[in-house]
């Protein structure tokens, strides 16, 4: 095998510029929420420019084999070898187009996870070496977008669908090729579509609160109606989430789909070793000059921007994001997953995995909606409707607890043939059910007291 395919090469790629300007553009989000990647509100293009065909060809071949988890077949090894032998393609031609860049990221991250998780199990401690032809563009694209070099919710949801007038939503890429996986992704996109309606209502509420002097009785009633519309959208998001059971079997999700999402481990054979690349906050220098990925979460629902946005908009982020942390003896609390330096609990840590524009928008949304909770405390009409929205969000999280229990905790019990505690960890590394229940309960605490 050529020696320069891996980390041992002496050349170092230096990243001299930061994220591209378009990656931080939030101007379209109030209109399209988080599904649109630019001012047109459309998903990324399906095809990349012709010079990037080797990436999409490699992904197509991985899906058509199909590759399996820990695949020991000769066909799988041939595919891995073909990835090692791919040319290193410059991303320069992608930097002028955010839609092309995020599609490239989605293709590369699916390729990365196909490569990592199809390798036969290893008992070594050196970790998994990512081939140069994959490592360099993955890190460069991730750096240009200020996102981690691991599969995120954005890659499986925001960047992984197309719309058909007749057939509705279609997931573009699947690890398993199963209808269960397709249904799972379509469900997440449908939740985000309902989030577009919620976002439109939030914009109207921000506008209504912009001049308190104009808030007469009629405006109070209008504000209450808007808050009830927001509650209805949140409730619909919960209904859609619950309907994931209609087309995705829990056993298929747990055993066949979920393992593909796992990110880099902090040590051992689950550690990822990238080719040298200066300037990326998600990798750190290891032994002999190697660049080793920090612990990184995989794709998880905690990375859904719309749910985080609703928390911030309702002014209850302090309850859901800053309390009920995980203790001090986890990779998350020792500086966060990878580049996340955020203080707070797991939801706060996961914000580092959101696209840059989504992170910036959520922060700005908190400032724009700062007066909502305070106003609702003073207005009996608005208070009741505000509480409906908070309790709708609590119910959404109750549904999430139920789904997590069915799809992960119960399946973990079956997998080991014995009782396990609720300490089963989610894709992101949390003790799943206790954490979700805690967030759900603290969401409910955000309801305002009603005067007797």
N, C-alpha and C positions, 0 to 999 in steps of 0.2 A: 504494500500500500504506500503511495507517495507520502513522504514525510511531511510535506507542507500542507496537508489537508487539515491539520489540527493545530493546537495551541503552540506546538514547538517551533513554529515559524518565527523568525526574528523581527519581521516587520510589524509595526504598530500603526493602526489607523487612528488618527487624531480627529476628534469631532471639534471643529473650530467655531461652529455656529450653534445657536440654541434652537428651540422648536420654531417651526415656520409660523409666520404671523397668522395665517388662515386657521391654524389649529386652535387659536384662542378666540376666534370670532364668535361672539354669542348673539349677534344681532337677529338671527333667525329663530332662536329657541322659543320665545314666547309664542310664535306663530306655529311652529312645527314640533314643539317639544324636543325630545332627544333623538327621534328617529331620523330626521333630516340632517344631512351632513353639511349642507350649505344653504344659500338663500333660496334655492329651488325646492328644498324640502324633500328631495328624492333620495332613495338609497344609493350607495356607491355603484358605479358601472360594473357590469358582470365581467367584462373582459378587460384585461390590462393591455397597455400598448404592446406591440408585437415583440419588442426586444425583451420583454419579461415572460415570454411564452414558456421558457424552461421551468419557471416556478409553477405555472398553472398546469403544465403537462405533468410535472411530478405529482401534483396534487390529484389530478385526474387518475393517474396510474395507481396511486395509493388507494383511492376509493374503489377502483375497478377490480383490484386483486381479489377481495379486499384485504387490507392488512388487519391483523388481529393483535390483541394485547399480548406482549411477550411472544411474538411470532418467531418460531424457529424454522420456518419453511425456507427452502432455497429461493423461492420467489421473493420473500420478504428481504432476505439478505441481498438479493440482486437489486431490489429497489433501494435499500439503504446505500449500497455501493454506488448506485447511479446518482444519489443525492451528494455523496462525497465527491463525485467527479464532475458535478455541475460547475459551470464557470461562475466566478464571482462577478455579479452584475452590479454596476453602479446605480444608485437610486437617484442620481442627479436629475434625470428626466421626469421624475415623479414629483419633485419638490414644488413645481409650479401649479399642481392640481391636488387639492385636498381630497376630492373624491377618489382619484387614482391612488393616492398615497394610503388612504385607509383600506381600500380594496387590497392593495399590495400587502399591507400589514395583516389583514385577515387571512390571505392566502399563505403568507409566510408562517403565521402562528399556527395554523392548522398543519402545515408541513412540519414545523418544529415538534408539535405534540404527537403527530404520527410517527416521526422519527424516534423520539425519546421513548414513547410507550410501546412501540412495536419491537424494540430491542429485546432479545432474550434476557431473562433475569440474571443479574450478576451479584456476586457476593463480595466484590471488591469495594474499597473505600475511596478510590480515586474519582469516582463520579462518572457522569456521562459526558464525553467530549462531543461538542457540537461541531460538525464539519464547517470548515471555513466558508464554503459557498452558501451556507445557511446562517452561520453565526454573524457574519459581517452585515448582510442586509437586514437581518432581524434586529440587531442592535442599532443600526443606523436609522431604520424606519421608526423604531420605538423612540429613539432619541429625538427625531424630528417632530414626533407627535407628543413627546413628553409622557409616554406610557411605558409600562413595564414590558420586558421581553418574555412575557408568558401570556397564555390565553386568558382573556377576560370576558366578562359578560358582554362588553361592546362587540367583541369579535364573534360571538355566537348569536348575538341578537341584532344590534344596530347595523353591523356591517355584513350580515349574513342572510339577507332576504331579498326577494324581488316581489313586485306586485303585478298580478294579472287581473284584468277587468272581469274575466269570467270565473277564474279559479281562486281569486283572492291572494293570500300570502303563500309564498313558497320559500322554504329554506334552501339556500344554495348548496352548502357543503355539510356533509354528515361524516362522522367517524365510522358509524356502524352500517349506514345505508338502510336502517330500519325505519318503518313508519312511526315507531315509538319516538325515536330521536327527532324526526321531522315534526311530529306533533308537539313535542316539548319546546322546540324553537319557535314554532308558530304561536304557541301559547304566550311565550314571553313577548313576542312582537305585538300580539293583540293587546296585552296589558299596556304596553307602551303606546299603542294607538289610542286606547281609552285615556291614557295620560295626556294625549294632545287635547282632549276635551277638557280635562282638569286644568291644564295649563292655560287654556283660553279663559276659563272662569277666573283663575288666579289673576290674570292680567286685568280683567274687569274689576276685581276687588281692589287691586292696587290703585287703579284709576279712581274708584269710588272713595278711597281713603286719602287721596292726594290733597284734598282741601277740606279739612274738618269743618270749616265755617259753613260749608254748603250742606252739611249732614243734617237735614231736617227729617221729619217723621217719614216722609215718602222715601227718602234716600236710605233711612234705616231699614225700612221694609225691603227695599231693593237689595241692600247689602245682605240681609237675612236670606233672601231668595237665592242670591249667588252662593252663599255658604251652603245652602241646602243642595244646590246643584253640584257643588264640589263634593259634598258628602255622597251624593248619588253616583258620581264618577268613581270615587274611591270604593264604594260598595260593588260597583260593576267590575272593577279591577279584581276584587276578591272573588267574585263569581267566576271570572275567566280563569283565575289561578286554580280554583277548585276543579274546574272542568279539565284540567290537565289529566285527570284520572280517566277521562273518556277515551284517550288514545295512546297513553303512555303507561305501560305496565310497570309497577314499582320494581319488580325483580329485574326487568330489562334495564331500567334506569340505573339501578344500583350496581349490577354486575357487569353490564356491557357498555354503558354510556359514561357514567360518572368517572371511572378510572382514567379516561382520556383527558380529563380536565386538570389533573393533579399538576401543580407547579413544582418549582425547584425546592428541594429540601435543603436544610442548613448544612447537612453533612452526610457522609456515607454514600451508598450507591445511587441515592436519589438526588445527589448534588449535580448541577449542570456546570460544565466548564466551557466557557466561550473562547473563541479566538480573541486575541488582544484587541482591545478597543478602548482608547482613553476617553474619559469624560462622561461615562454613563453611570448614573447614581444607583442603578440596580445591580451592578457588578462590583466586585472588590478584588484587589490583588491577592492572590493566594501564593502557594509555594511555587518557586522556580518561575516567577513572573506570570503564572497563569491568571486569567481573569475568571473568577468563580462567581456564579450568580448567588445573590443573597436568597434567603428563604422567600419564596413568592407564592401567594395564594393562587389557586386556579379560578376558573370562572365560577361565580357564585351569585345568588340573587341579591346579596348584600351590596353588589355593585350596580344595582338598578338605580339610575339617576332620578327617575320620577318619584320613587318612594322616598329617597333622601330629600328631594325637593319639597315634597308635601310636609315632611317633618319640619324643615326649616321655615316654610311658609306659615305654618300654624304656630310657630314660635315655641315648639316643644323639643327642639334639638338638644337642649340642655338635659332633658330627661332621658332621651333615647340614645344620644351619642356620647355623653360625657360621664354617665354613671354606669355602674354594673360592669366594670372592666373585668379582665381575665386574670387578675393577679399579676405577679411579677416574674414568674418563672416560665415565660413562654417567649418564643422568637418574636412574637408580635410586640410584647412590651419591652423587649430589649432593643428598642429603636425602630420597631415597626417591621412590617413585611417589606423587605427591600428598601426602596427609596422613600417609604412613608415615614416621615418624621412627626406625623400628627400625634397630638396627645388626645387621649380619650379611649373609648372602647372600640370593639371590632368594627362597628359601622363607620366610625371616624377613620380608622386605619384603611378601610376599603375605599375611601374617597380618593386615595392616591391612584387607584386602578381605573377611575373614570377618565374618559377623554378630557383633555385640558379645558376645552370650552365648557363642558358640563360642570367641571369643578368651579370654574370662574363664575358661571351663571348661578349656581347654587349659593355661592357666597354672596353675590350681589342680590339675589332674591331675598335673602335674610334681611338685608338692609332696606329693600323696597317695602317689605311686609312688616317692618318692625312695629308699626303701630296697631296691627290687627288685634293681637291678643289683648293689649291694653284697652283698645276701644271696646272690645267685646265684654270686658270686665265691667265697663261703665254703662253698657246698653243692654237692657233686659231682652230686647227683641233680638239683637245680634248674638247675645250670649247663648241663647238656646240653640240657635242655628250653628254657631261655632262649635258647641259641644257635640252636635250631630256629626260634624266633620271629624272631630277628634275620635269619637266613638266608632265611626265608620273605619278609621285607620286602625283602631284597636282590633276591630273585627277582621280586617284584612290580615292582620298579624296572627289572629287566632287561626285563620285558614292556613296561613304559612306554617304554623306549628303543627297543624294536623297533617299537612302534606309532608313536612320534614319527618314526622314520626312514621308515617306510612312508607315513605320512599327511602328512608335512610336507617332510622333506628330499628324498625321492625325487620328490615332486610339484613341488617348487621346481626341481629339475633339469629336469624335463620342461617346465615353464612357460617357462624361458628358453632351452631348446634346447641347453644346454651343461652341462658339469660345474660344480657349485658345491661349495664346501667345506662342512664340517659347521657352518660359522658361520651357517647359516640361523637366523633368530630365531623364537622362539615368540610366541604371542599376547601374552605378558607382556613381551617385549623381550629375553629372554636369547638367547645363542648356544646353541641348544637342545640338540643332542646332546652336545657336550662337557660342558655343565652337568649333564645328566641322568646321563651316565656317571660323572661325578665324584661325584654324590650317591649313585649306586648303589654305587660302589666304597667310599666312606666308610661306607655302611651296613654293608657286609660287615666293615669294620674294627671294628665294634662288637661282634663276637662275642668272647666271653671265651676266654682260653687254657685249654686242657684239660691237666691235669697228666699227665705221661708215666707 
